[in-house]
Amino acid sequence: MPSAETTQASVREPDPVRPTKDDEIAVAGSELIGGPIGRRALLGTSWWTPVRVVALVAIGMFALGLVQKAPCYNGGWFFGAGTQYTHACYSDIPHLYQGRGFADGLVPYFDKISGDMEYLEYPVLTGVFMEVAAWLTPASGTIQHQEQWYWFVNAGMLMVCAVIIAVCVSRTHTRRPWDGLLVALAPAFALTATINWDLLAVALTAAAMLMWSRGRSLAFGVLLGLATAAKLYPFLLLGPLFLLCWRAGKWRPFGKALGGAVVAWVAVNLPVMVFAFDGWSKFYRFSQERGVDFGSFWLVLAQHSDNPFTTETVNTFAMLLMLASAAGIAALTLTAPRRPRFAQLAFLIVAAFILTNKVYSPQYVLWLIPLAVLARPKWRDFLIWQACEVAYFLGIWMYLAYTTSGDAHKGLPTEGYQFVIGVHLVGTLYLCAVVVRDILMPERDVVRRAGDDDPSGGVLDGAQDVFVLGPAAHPPRHAAHVDVPQVEWGSQRMREDDDRSL
């Protein structure tokens, strides 16, 4: 019978992956704090665990984002429309406090709003978030004072969401807690966090990914359903998950996830749907009726056309492009030499939606940041993409400054704005390309190269395939120049070797 000491040692968790060991950008960046972590460093023996460090860095970066909004907080939102653009500190939050009836005590979805928008054009759970912030906003003082407080209250609530996102990413890949620093330090994250309320849906989605990685499929479904009740895009993750569970034959976990998502979404939406259908449906009608808008390649086409497409035509073409992208992802999933990681496909499907959509607001980058970190935790590629997104962030505000400055023409003209749209598109496509390459050549995937299969995959991690097509039925091809151990993820032999080692 083994002793307590030998049993305890045999089940010891493997050492965490240190980015400063094999990531050249992380190594160079670590020089700012004294250099790479040493081989004999005592990790996890003090209060400064990786997750706590990531959480504190996320708070610090979020605070810097708030400081960046200071010129608007002190006047740019209220005096002169162009100032909030020239300082790149625009936010929807203070403007919609009065514009959507919160200042007048109107109930979202139930009470009509005066102006061009009859009802609140956000999903129900986001509307609840906005209403709670309105309850916490003092009703005394001038409207400017109330709007400042409303933004500040929302910023505090969104900061909690930001920390949740960073912590969930750190804990999703158990052996890679330091990857959460990519989220915490992402410049586009800090710059766009308080433009709108997207962080609520992103936080729920990140928590759902964490639950799936721990094998808690029902909790994943509930959280994903709540995320979809806050923003539409999270439901897209069910498509890749269906394909992965099909390939692995994991129908029961997928059924629980789907059931939990449906029940959670219905529980949030049904009361408003029944008693205020016109208000509830405004978000969906607005999404359908909205014309081509900022950030999309559709806008570039429209600006270069004498007879631009109608909204209905763009809706149809965008849907067809999205379906084609989804079909491509499905083919990739079922034919790849190794079953793709869940985070890789989650990133690709959301990126496809963003690339084909008729609008790209600057805060939409928040949807991708946690998924990008889990899909491709490589500092170089991540920072290249972030540089493109920061360029777009600055470009859209400079373009709006140009269009609102009259004859002064201060800012970025139309041609310049079209260029930064192209930069955003190319940056996102680049990250998609390296993720697809990792799927087709698993030995290039930094997560799998460390010996893992799918640490965010939950029940999919190490599972055998039961349905494959094409090359997936054959052994994976390995790049001859990569000198790393070749791991047969999900194979019976790997599990037998693990059993003998125990």
Disulfide bonds with the S-S distance in Angstrom:
Cys72-Cys89 1.92
